[in-house]
Amino acid sequence: MYYRLRLTNYFDIWGNKKDGWEVNNQCIEWDDVWTKDLDNRTLLKILKDTGFLQKHVRINQIDFEWLGPECCEISARRNHYPLGRIEIIDQMEDD
């Protein structure tokens, strides 16, 4: 199965680690990336390859939290700062 993904960028965040974070504004970065795998390492590679995350970011610095079968929240591990959301918006069977 291949999955078409959409990345929503949480580019305006209010709050702090102690009191919590609130997404004030967001935008769709892309919605045309296809992948066969949905594991954390593959998602991290996609985020780096598309320029959303810098190349030096490591897997132990990011959390991927699946909120359901089609929505994954992305945050910084050290302070839970929300970065964005990946959604599965289409699926295609393998040939």
Summary of the structure (lengths in Angstrom):
residues: 95
radius of gyration: 13.5
end to end distance: 9.0
largest distance: 49.1
contacts: 237
relative contact order: 0.29
helix: 14%
strand: 58%
